Amino acid sequence: MKYKDLYYLIQVKRVKTGKKTDWGTDIYEDQETLVPYKCSFQPYVESISSPTAVGRITDITNMIFCPPNEKLEKGVKVVHKGKEYEVLYPPRDWGRHYEVFVNYIGAHKSTK
């Protein structure tokens, strides 16, 4: 399978701002990092999807085909071409690649 697209895995880390509260405790903020991975990003078409798939699900908008990536799990958010998606189910592992069902959330807005 050829991977001509990229998706970005959103990783959020809490970092110190260098400021302190009135009580002397550190103030933290979320810092977002987008980690690129190769994939084939396709619209979800129920009529051509595998009959052994998770069943009829209306929330799926797209599918990602990619090399196995242990960081892709249910609830993880990814970005593709400025749009944010959420992984709906654990990826289907086909040995050499993953099949991932995602749902479109909206335009990606970076936290910082």
Secondary structure, DSSP 8 states (H G I E B T S, - for coil): ----EEEEEEEEEEEEEEEE-TTS-EEEEEEEEEEEEEEEEEE--GGGS-TTSS---SS--EEEEES--TT--TT-EEEETTEEEEE-S--EE-SS-EEEEEEEEEE-----
